[in-house]
Amino acid sequence: MTENENMTPEDQGPQAETLLEAPDERIFRLERELQEMRDKWLRAEAEMANLRARTKREVEDARLYAVQKFAKDVVEAAENLKRGIDSLPTATPDEPELVAKLRQGFEGTERSFIGVLERNGITRTDPTGAAFDANLHQAMAEQESSEHPAGTVLQAWSQTWQLNGRLLRPAMVVVSKAPAQG
């Protein structure tokens, strides 16, 4: 008698148990294992699809917004150019030709600069007359007004700047409030 012949099926390991198992039980067990493996595989596939989608979104965001810090600096230069143009005296018919040409040159430079910004996804919006939006505007002052509903932007000290729809710089605004009752 060999050593294996004295052992019970439980002592001989999982292979002996499998051989002694009834065919219906074995089929049921194998189908259950197959279903478990199929479920694991489907979860892994779903996880990979989610990972691919998330990675694609992150790459797209990086592409669109990688220049955000640079864009903020460029917007500052655009604001300074606009302030410089606004500080020029109002055009008059009898002004010196040199002043008129300087003004036209600065205005042309600004138009060109803004065009370059817009082609690269940087846009500006003048909020004057719009309803105050805390996501786009920074209220610097309130002013009583009976001509405008409360919460209307009366004046914009600066524009709202966005990069591909994401806020770069909020507009600095004066907001209307209801007149005092008295």
CNS distance restraints for C-alpha pairs under 8 A (distance, minus, plus):
assign (resid   1 and name CA) (resid   5 and name CA) 6.41 0.50 0.50
assign (resid   1 and name CA) (resid   6 and name CA) 7.51 0.50 0.50
assign (resid   2 and name CA) (resid   6 and name CA) 7.07 0.50 0.50
assign (resid   3 and name CA) (resid   7 and name CA) 6.91 0.50 0.50
assign (resid   4 and name CA) (resid  12 and name CA) 7.12 0.50 0.50
assign (resid   7 and name CA) (resid  11 and name CA) 5.71 0.50 0.50
assign (resid   7 and name CA) (resid  12 and name CA) 6.44 0.50 0.50
assign (resid   8 and name CA) (resid  12 and name CA) 6.51 0.50 0.50
assign (resid   9 and name CA) (resid  13 and name CA) 6.88 0.50 0.50
assign (resid   9 and name CA) (resid  16 and name CA) 5.54 0.50 0.50
assign (resid   9 and name CA) (resid  17 and name CA) 6.00 0.50 0.50
assign (resid  10 and name CA) (resid  14 and name CA) 7.51 0.50 0.50
assign (resid  10 and name CA) (resid  16 and name CA) 7.41 0.50 0.50
assign (resid  10 and name CA) (resid  17 and name CA) 6.64 0.50 0.50
assign (resid  12 and name CA) (resid  16 and name CA) 5.94 0.50 0.50
assign (resid  12 and name CA) (resid  17 and name CA) 7.99 0.50 0.50
assign (resid  13 and name CA) (resid  17 and name CA) 6.75 0.50 0.50
assign (resid  14 and name CA) (resid  18 and name CA) 6.15 0.50 0.50
assign (resid  15 and name CA) (resid  19 and name CA) 6.41 0.50 0.50
assign (resid  16 and name CA) (resid  20 and name CA) 6.37 0.50 0.50
assign (resid  17 and name CA) (resid  21 and name CA) 6.13 0.50 0.50
assign (resid  18 and name CA) (resid  26 and name CA) 7.35 0.50 0.50
assign (resid  21 and name CA) (resid  25 and name CA) 6.55 0.50 0.50
assign (resid  21 and name CA) (resid  26 and name CA) 6.20 0.50 0.50
assign (resid  22 and name CA) (resid  26 and name CA) 6.17 0.50 0.50
assign (resid  23 and name CA) (resid  27 and name CA) 6.10 0.50 0.50
assign (resid  24 and name CA) (resid  28 and name CA) 6.10 0.50 0.50
assign (resid  25 and name CA) (resid  29 and name CA) 6.07 0.50 0.50
assign (resid  26 and name CA) (resid  30 and name CA) 6.05 0.50 0.50
assign (resid  27 and name CA) (resid  31 and name CA) 6.01 0.50 0.50
assign (resid  28 and name CA) (resid  32 and name CA) 6.17 0.50 0.50
assign (resid  29 and name CA) (resid  33 and name CA) 6.23 0.50 0.50
assign (resid  30 and name CA) (resid  34 and name CA) 6.02 0.50 0.50
assign (resid  31 and name CA) (resid  35 and name CA) 6.12 0.50 0.50
assign (resid  32 and name CA) (resid  36 and name CA) 6.20 0.50 0.50
assign (resid  33 and name CA) (resid  37 and name CA) 6.15 0.50 0.50
assign (resid  34 and name CA) (resid  38 and name CA) 6.06 0.50 0.50
assign (resid  35 and name CA) (resid  39 and name CA) 6.08 0.50 0.50
assign (resid  36 and name CA) (resid  40 and name CA) 6.21 0.50 0.50
assign (resid  37 and name CA) (resid  41 and name CA) 6.05 0.50 0.50
assign (resid  38 and name CA) (resid  42 and name CA) 6.11 0.50 0.50
assign (resid  39 and name CA) (resid  43 and name CA) 6.16 0.50 0.50
assign (resid  40 and name CA) (resid  44 and name CA) 6.11 0.50 0.50
assign (resid  41 and name CA) (resid  45 and name CA) 6.13 0.50 0.50
assign (resid  42 and name CA) (resid  46 and name CA) 6.12 0.50 0.50
assign (resid  43 and name CA) (resid  47 and name CA) 6.04 0.50 0.50
assign (resid  44 and name CA) (resid  48 and name CA) 6.15 0.50 0.50
assign (resid  45 and name CA) (resid  49 and name CA) 6.20 0.50 0.50
assign (resid  46 and name CA) (resid  50 and name CA) 6.18 0.50 0.50
assign (resid  47 and name CA) (resid  51 and name CA) 6.11 0.50 0.50
assign (resid  48 and name CA) (resid  52 and name CA) 6.08 0.50 0.50
assign (resid  49 and name CA) (resid  53 and name CA) 6.20 0.50 0.50
assign (resid  50 and name CA) (resid  54 and name CA) 6.02 0.50 0.50
assign (resid  51 and name CA) (resid  55 and name CA) 5.97 0.50 0.50
assign (resid  52 and name CA) (resid  56 and name CA) 6.07 0.50 0.50
assign (resid  53 and name CA) (resid  57 and name CA) 6.22 0.50 0.50
assign (resid  54 and name CA) (resid  58 and name CA) 6.16 0.50 0.50
assign (resid  55 and name CA) (resid  59 and name CA) 6.09 0.50 0.50
assign (resid  56 and name CA) (resid  60 and name CA) 6.14 0.50 0.50
assign (resid  57 and name CA) (resid  61 and name CA) 6.08 0.50 0.50
assign (resid  58 and name CA) (resid  62 and name CA) 6.06 0.50 0.50
assign (resid  59 and name CA) (resid  63 and name CA) 6.15 0.50 0.50
assign (resid  60 and name CA) (resid  64 and name CA) 6.15 0.50 0.50
assign (resid  61 and name CA) (resid  65 and name CA) 5.80 0.50 0.50
assign (resid  61 and name CA) (resid  66 and name CA) 7.71 0.50 0.50
assign (resid  62 and name CA) (resid  66 and name CA) 5.11 0.50 0.50
assign (resid  64 and name CA) (resid 164 and name CA) 6.93 0.50 0.50
assign (resid  65 and name CA) (resid 163 and name CA) 7.29 0.50 0.50
assign (resid  65 and name CA) (resid 164 and name CA) 7.78 0.50 0.50
assign (resid  67 and name CA) (resid  71 and name CA) 5.90 0.50 0.50
assign (resid  68 and name CA) (resid  72 and name CA) 6.26 0.50 0.50
assign (resid  68 and name CA) (resid 163 and name CA) 7.18 0.50 0.50
assign (resid  68 and name CA) (resid 168 and name CA) 7.33 0.50 0.50
assign (resid  69 and name CA) (resid  73 and name CA) 6.60 0.50 0.50
assign (resid  70 and name CA) (resid  74 and name CA) 6.26 0.50 0.50
assign (resid  71 and name CA) (resid  75 and name CA) 6.03 0.50 0.50
assign (resid  71 and name CA) (resid 122 and name CA) 7.44 0.50 0.50
assign (resid  71 and name CA) (resid 163 and name CA) 7.55 0.50 0.50
assign (resid  71 and name CA) (resid 168 and name CA) 7.68 0.50 0.50
assign (resid  72 and name CA) (resid  76 and name CA) 6.36 0.50 0.50
assign (resid  72 and name CA) (resid 168 and name CA) 6.14 0.50 0.50
assign (resid  72 and name CA) (resid 169 and name CA) 7.26 0.50 0.50
assign (resid  73 and name CA) (resid  77 and name CA) 6.60 0.50 0.50
assign (resid  74 and name CA) (resid  78 and name CA) 6.34 0.50 0.50
assign (resid  75 and name CA) (resid  79 and name CA) 6.17 0.50 0.50
assign (resid  75 and name CA) (resid 161 and name CA) 7.39 0.50 0.50
assign (resid  76 and name CA) (resid  80 and name CA) 6.24 0.50 0.50
assign (resid  77 and name CA) (resid  81 and name CA) 6.19 0.50 0.50
assign (resid  78 and name CA) (resid  82 and name CA) 6.26 0.50 0.50
assign (resid  78 and name CA) (resid 110 and name CA) 7.38 0.50 0.50
assign (resid  78 and name CA) (resid 113 and name CA) 7.43 0.50 0.50
assign (resid  78 and name CA) (resid 114 and name CA) 7.51 0.50 0.50
assign (resid  79 and name CA) (resid  83 and name CA) 6.18 0.50 0.50
assign (resid  79 and name CA) (resid 158 and name CA) 7.47 0.50 0.50
assign (resid  80 and name CA) (resid  84 and name CA) 6.14 0.50 0.50
assign (resid  81 and name CA) (resid  85 and name CA) 6.33 0.50 0.50
assign (resid  81 and name CA) (resid 106 and name CA) 7.95 0.50 0.50
assign (resid  81 and name CA) (resid 110 and name CA) 6.86 0.50 0.50
assign (resid  82 and name CA) (resid  86 and name CA) 6.11 0.50 0.50
assign (resid  82 and name CA) (resid 110 and name CA) 7.23 0.50 0.50
assign (resid  83 and name CA) (resid  87 and name CA) 6.14 0.50 0.50
assign (resid  84 and name CA) (resid  88 and name CA) 6.82 0.50 0.50
assign (resid  85 and name CA) (resid 103 and name CA) 7.04 0.50 0.50
assign (resid  85 and name CA) (resid 106 and name CA) 6.64 0.50 0.50
assign (resid  85 and name CA) (resid 107 and name CA) 7.03 0.50 0.50
assign (resid  88 and name CA) (resid 103 and name CA) 7.43 0.50 0.50
assign (resid  91 and name CA) (resid  95 and name CA) 6.94 0.50 0.50
assign (resid  91 and name CA) (resid 100 and name CA) 7.20 0.50 0.50
assign (resid  95 and name CA) (resid  99 and name CA) 6.85 0.50 0.50
assign (resid  95 and name CA) (resid 100 and name CA) 6.97 0.50 0.50
assign (resid  96 and name CA) (resid 100 and name CA) 6.63 0.50 0.50
assign (resid  97 and name CA) (resid 101 and name CA) 6.17 0.50 0.50
assign (resid  98 and name CA) (resid 102 and name CA) 6.12 0.50 0.50
assign (resid  99 and name CA) (resid 103 and name CA) 6.16 0.50 0.50
assign (resid 100 and name CA) (resid 104 and name CA) 6.20 0.50 0.50
assign (resid 101 and name CA) (resid 105 and name CA) 5.99 0.50 0.50
assign (resid 102 and name CA) (resid 106 and name CA) 6.13 0.50 0.50
assign (resid 103 and name CA) (resid 107 and name CA) 6.09 0.50 0.50
assign (resid 104 and name CA) (resid 108 and name CA) 6.01 0.50 0.50
assign (resid 105 and name CA) (resid 109 and name CA) 6.09 0.50 0.50
assign (resid 106 and name CA) (resid 110 and name CA) 6.13 0.50 0.50
assign (resid 107 and name CA) (resid 111 and name CA) 6.21 0.50 0.50
assign (resid 108 and name CA) (resid 112 and name CA) 6.16 0.50 0.50
assign (resid 109 and name CA) (resid 113 and name CA) 6.03 0.50 0.50
assign (resid 110 and name CA) (resid 114 and name CA) 6.04 0.50 0.50
assign (resid 111 and name CA) (resid 115 and name CA) 6.10 0.50 0.50
assign (resid 112 and name CA) (resid 116 and name CA) 6.32 0.50 0.50
assign (resid 113 and name CA) (resid 117 and name CA) 6.33 0.50 0.50
assign (resid 114 and name CA) (resid 118 and name CA) 6.12 0.50 0.50
assign (resid 115 and name CA) (resid 119 and name CA) 6.19 0.50 0.50
assign (resid 116 and name CA) (resid 120 and name CA) 6.47 0.50 0.50
assign (resid 117 and name CA) (resid 121 and name CA) 6.49 0.50 0.50
assign (resid 117 and name CA) (resid 122 and name CA) 5.01 0.50 0.50
assign (resid 117 and name CA) (resid 123 and name CA) 6.90 0.50 0.50
assign (resid 118 and name CA) (resid 122 and name CA) 4.90 0.50 0.50
assign (resid 118 and name CA) (resid 123 and name CA) 5.43 0.50 0.50
assign (resid 121 and name CA) (resid 162 and name CA) 7.90 0.50 0.50
assign (resid 121 and name CA) (resid 163 and name CA) 5.43 0.50 0.50
assign (resid 121 and name CA) (resid 164 and name CA) 4.95 0.50 0.50
assign (resid 122 and name CA) (resid 161 and name CA) 6.95 0.50 0.50
assign (resid 122 and name CA) (resid 162 and name CA) 5.60 0.50 0.50
assign (resid 122 and name CA) (resid 163 and name CA) 4.50 0.50 0.50
assign (resid 122 and name CA) (resid 164 and name CA) 6.41 0.50 0.50
assign (resid 123 and name CA) (resid 161 and name CA) 5.65 0.50 0.50
assign (resid 123 and name CA) (resid 162 and name CA) 5.33 0.50 0.50
assign (resid 123 and name CA) (resid 163 and name CA) 6.54 0.50 0.50
assign (resid 123 and name CA) (resid 164 and name CA) 7.83 0.50 0.50
assign (resid 124 and name CA) (resid 159 and name CA) 6.03 0.50 0.50
assign (resid 124 and name CA) (resid 160 and name CA) 5.38 0.50 0.50
assign (resid 124 and name CA) (resid 161 and name CA) 4.46 0.50 0.50
assign (resid 124 and name CA) (resid 162 and name CA) 6.44 0.50 0.50
assign (resid 125 and name CA) (resid 159 and name CA) 5.66 0.50 0.50
assign (resid 125 and name CA) (resid 160 and name CA) 5.09 0.50 0.50
assign (resid 125 and name CA) (resid 161 and name CA) 6.58 0.50 0.50
assign (resid 126 and name CA) (resid 156 and name CA) 7.07 0.50 0.50
assign (resid 126 and name CA) (resid 158 and name CA) 7.91 0.50 0.50
assign (resid 126 and name CA) (resid 159 and name CA) 5.19 0.50 0.50
assign (resid 126 and name CA) (resid 160 and name CA) 6.50 0.50 0.50
assign (resid 126 and name CA) (resid 171 and name CA) 7.99 0.50 0.50
assign (resid 127 and name CA) (resid 153 and name CA) 6.55 0.50 0.50
assign (resid 127 and name CA) (resid 156 and name CA) 6.52 0.50 0.50
assign (resid 127 and name CA) (resid 159 and name CA) 6.91 0.50 0.50
assign (resid 127 and name CA) (resid 160 and name CA) 7.14 0.50 0.50
assign (resid 127 and name CA) (resid 171 and name CA) 7.36 0.50 0.50
assign (resid 128 and name CA) (resid 153 and name CA) 5.22 0.50 0.50
assign (resid 128 and name CA) (resid 154 and name CA) 5.74 0.50 0.50
assign (resid 128 and name CA) (resid 155 and name CA) 5.48 0.50 0.50
assign (resid 128 and name CA) (resid 156 and name CA) 5.79 0.50 0.50
assign (resid 129 and name CA) (resid 152 and name CA) 6.06 0.50 0.50
assign (resid 129 and name CA) (resid 153 and name CA) 5.20 0.50 0.50
assign (resid 129 and name CA) (resid 154 and name CA) 5.93 0.50 0.50
assign (resid 129 and name CA) (resid 155 and name CA) 7.78 0.50 0.50
assign (resid 130 and name CA) (resid 152 and name CA) 5.79 0.50 0.50
assign (resid 130 and name CA) (resid 153 and name CA) 5.59 0.50 0.50
assign (resid 131 and name CA) (resid 151 and name CA) 5.86 0.50 0.50
assign (resid 131 and name CA) (resid 152 and name CA) 4.51 0.50 0.50
assign (resid 131 and name CA) (resid 153 and name CA) 5.99 0.50 0.50
assign (resid 132 and name CA) (resid 137 and name CA) 6.61 0.50 0.50
assign (resid 132 and name CA) (resid 151 and name CA) 5.42 0.50 0.50
assign (resid 132 and name CA) (resid 152 and name CA) 5.55 0.50 0.50
assign (resid 132 and name CA) (resid 153 and name CA) 5.70 0.50 0.50
assign (resid 132 and name CA) (resid 175 and name CA) 6.97 0.50 0.50
assign (resid 133 and name CA) (resid 137 and name CA) 5.63 0.50 0.50
assign (resid 134 and name CA) (resid 138 and name CA) 6.43 0.50 0.50
assign (resid 135 and name CA) (resid 170 and name CA) 7.70 0.50 0.50
assign (resid 136 and name CA) (resid 160 and name CA) 6.42 0.50 0.50
assign (resid 136 and name CA) (resid 167 and name CA) 7.00 0.50 0.50
assign (resid 136 and name CA) (resid 169 and name CA) 7.91 0.50 0.50
assign (resid 136 and name CA) (resid 170 and name CA) 5.00 0.50 0.50
assign (resid 136 and name CA) (resid 171 and name CA) 6.52 0.50 0.50
assign (resid 137 and name CA) (resid 160 and name CA) 6.99 0.50 0.50
assign (resid 137 and name CA) (resid 170 and name CA) 4.84 0.50 0.50
assign (resid 137 and name CA) (resid 171 and name CA) 4.68 0.50 0.50
assign (resid 137 and name CA) (resid 172 and name CA) 6.11 0.50 0.50
assign (resid 137 and name CA) (resid 173 and name CA) 6.57 0.50 0.50
assign (resid 138 and name CA) (resid 170 and name CA) 5.99 0.50 0.50
assign (resid 138 and name CA) (resid 171 and name CA) 5.87 0.50 0.50
assign (resid 138 and name CA) (resid 172 and name CA) 4.95 0.50 0.50
assign (resid 138 and name CA) (resid 173 and name CA) 6.04 0.50 0.50
assign (resid 139 and name CA) (resid 172 and name CA) 6.07 0.50 0.50
assign (resid 139 and name CA) (resid 173 and name CA) 5.03 0.50 0.50
assign (resid 139 and name CA) (resid 174 and name CA) 5.87 0.50 0.50
assign (resid 139 and name CA) (resid 175 and name CA) 6.43 0.50 0.50
assign (resid 140 and name CA) (resid 172 and name CA) 6.07 0.50 0.50
assign (resid 140 and name CA) (resid 173 and name CA) 5.61 0.50 0.50
assign (resid 140 and name CA) (resid 174 and name CA) 5.77 0.50 0.50
assign (resid 140 and name CA) (resid 175 and name CA) 7.96 0.50 0.50
assign (resid 141 and name CA) (resid 173 and name CA) 7.05 0.50 0.50
assign (resid 141 and name CA) (resid 174 and name CA) 4.83 0.50 0.50
assign (resid 141 and name CA) (resid 175 and name CA) 6.35 0.50 0.50
assign (resid 142 and name CA) (resid 174 and name CA) 5.52 0.50 0.50
assign (resid 142 and name CA) (resid 175 and name CA) 4.78 0.50 0.50
assign (resid 142 and name CA) (resid 176 and name CA) 5.61 0.50 0.50
assign (resid 142 and name CA) (resid 177 and name CA) 6.29 0.50 0.50
assign (resid 143 and name CA) (resid 174 and name CA) 6.85 0.50 0.50
assign (resid 143 and name CA) (resid 175 and name CA) 6.16 0.50 0.50
assign (resid 143 and name CA) (resid 176 and name CA) 4.93 0.50 0.50
assign (resid 143 and name CA) (resid 177 and name CA) 5.81 0.50 0.50
assign (resid 144 and name CA) (resid 176 and name CA) 5.58 0.50 0.50
assign (resid 144 and name CA) (resid 177 and name CA) 4.78 0.50 0.50
assign (resid 144 and name CA) (resid 178 and name CA) 5.56 0.50 0.50
assign (resid 144 and name CA) (resid 179 and name CA) 4.92 0.50 0.50
assign (resid 144 and name CA) (resid 180 and name CA) 7.61 0.50 0.50
assign (resid 145 and name CA) (resid 149 and name CA) 7.59 0.50 0.50
assign (resid 145 and name CA) (resid 150 and name CA) 7.64 0.50 0.50
assign (resid 145 and name CA) (resid 176 and name CA) 5.72 0.50 0.50
assign (resid 145 and name CA) (resid 177 and name CA) 6.05 0.50 0.50
assign (resid 145 and name CA) (resid 178 and name CA) 5.95 0.50 0.50
assign (resid 145 and name CA) (resid 179 and name CA) 5.86 0.50 0.50
assign (resid 146 and name CA) (resid 178 and name CA) 6.52 0.50 0.50
assign (resid 146 and name CA) (resid 179 and name CA) 6.17 0.50 0.50
assign (resid 148 and name CA) (resid 152 and name CA) 6.50 0.50 0.50
assign (resid 148 and name CA) (resid 176 and name CA) 6.78 0.50 0.50
assign (resid 149 and name CA) (resid 176 and name CA) 7.00 0.50 0.50
assign (resid 149 and name CA) (resid 177 and name CA) 7.29 0.50 0.50
assign (resid 149 and name CA) (resid 178 and name CA) 7.18 0.50 0.50
assign (resid 150 and name CA) (resid 175 and name CA) 7.64 0.50 0.50
assign (resid 150 and name CA) (resid 176 and name CA) 5.10 0.50 0.50
assign (resid 150 and name CA) (resid 177 and name CA) 4.35 0.50 0.50
assign (resid 150 and name CA) (resid 178 and name CA) 5.40 0.50 0.50
assign (resid 151 and name CA) (resid 175 and name CA) 5.70 0.50 0.50
assign (resid 151 and name CA) (resid 176 and name CA) 5.32 0.50 0.50
assign (resid 151 and name CA) (resid 177 and name CA) 6.16 0.50 0.50
assign (resid 152 and name CA) (resid 175 and name CA) 5.52 0.50 0.50
assign (resid 152 and name CA) (resid 176 and name CA) 5.28 0.50 0.50
assign (resid 152 and name CA) (resid 177 and name CA) 7.91 0.50 0.50
assign (resid 153 and name CA) (resid 173 and name CA) 6.35 0.50 0.50
assign (resid 153 and name CA) (resid 174 and name CA) 5.84 0.50 0.50
assign (resid 153 and name CA) (resid 175 and name CA) 4.56 0.50 0.50
assign (resid 153 and name CA) (resid 176 and name CA) 6.33 0.50 0.50
assign (resid 154 and name CA) (resid 173 and name CA) 7.42 0.50 0.50
assign (resid 154 and name CA) (resid 174 and name CA) 5.61 0.50 0.50
assign (resid 154 and name CA) (resid 175 and name CA) 5.55 0.50 0.50
assign (resid 154 and name CA) (resid 176 and name CA) 6.12 0.50 0.50
assign (resid 155 and name CA) (resid 173 and name CA) 5.70 0.50 0.50
assign (resid 155 and name CA) (resid 174 and name CA) 5.14 0.50 0.50
assign (resid 155 and name CA) (resid 175 and name CA) 7.30 0.50 0.50
assign (resid 156 and name CA) (resid 171 and name CA) 6.66 0.50 0.50
assign (resid 156 and name CA) (resid 172 and name CA) 5.89 0.50 0.50
assign (resid 156 and name CA) (resid 173 and name CA) 4.40 0.50 0.50
assign (resid 156 and name CA) (resid 174 and name CA) 6.39 0.50 0.50
assign (resid 157 and name CA) (resid 171 and name CA) 7.15 0.50 0.50
assign (resid 157 and name CA) (resid 172 and name CA) 5.23 0.50 0.50
assign (resid 157 and name CA) (resid 173 and name CA) 5.67 0.50 0.50
assign (resid 157 and name CA) (resid 174 and name CA) 7.75 0.50 0.50
assign (resid 158 and name CA) (resid 171 and name CA) 5.08 0.50 0.50
assign (resid 158 and name CA) (resid 172 and name CA) 5.22 0.50 0.50
assign (resid 158 and name CA) (resid 173 and name CA) 7.19 0.50 0.50
assign (resid 159 and name CA) (resid 170 and name CA) 7.13 0.50 0.50
assign (resid 159 and name CA) (resid 171 and name CA) 4.58 0.50 0.50
assign (resid 159 and name CA) (resid 172 and name CA) 7.08 0.50 0.50
assign (resid 160 and name CA) (resid 167 and name CA) 7.74 0.50 0.50
assign (resid 160 and name CA) (resid 168 and name CA) 7.92 0.50 0.50
assign (resid 160 and name CA) (resid 169 and name CA) 5.97 0.50 0.50
assign (resid 160 and name CA) (resid 170 and name CA) 4.84 0.50 0.50
assign (resid 160 and name CA) (resid 171 and name CA) 4.26 0.50 0.50
assign (resid 161 and name CA) (resid 167 and name CA) 6.26 0.50 0.50
assign (resid 161 and name CA) (resid 168 and name CA) 5.42 0.50 0.50
assign (resid 161 and name CA) (resid 169 and name CA) 5.10 0.50 0.50
assign (resid 161 and name CA) (resid 170 and name CA) 6.46 0.50 0.50
assign (resid 161 and name CA) (resid 171 and name CA) 7.40 0.50 0.50
assign (resid 162 and name CA) (resid 166 and name CA) 5.20 0.50 0.50
assign (resid 162 and name CA) (resid 167 and name CA) 4.41 0.50 0.50
assign (resid 162 and name CA) (resid 168 and name CA) 4.88 0.50 0.50
assign (resid 162 and name CA) (resid 169 and name CA) 6.84 0.50 0.50
assign (resid 163 and name CA) (resid 167 and name CA) 6.39 0.50 0.50
assign (resid 163 and name CA) (resid 168 and name CA) 6.18 0.50 0.50
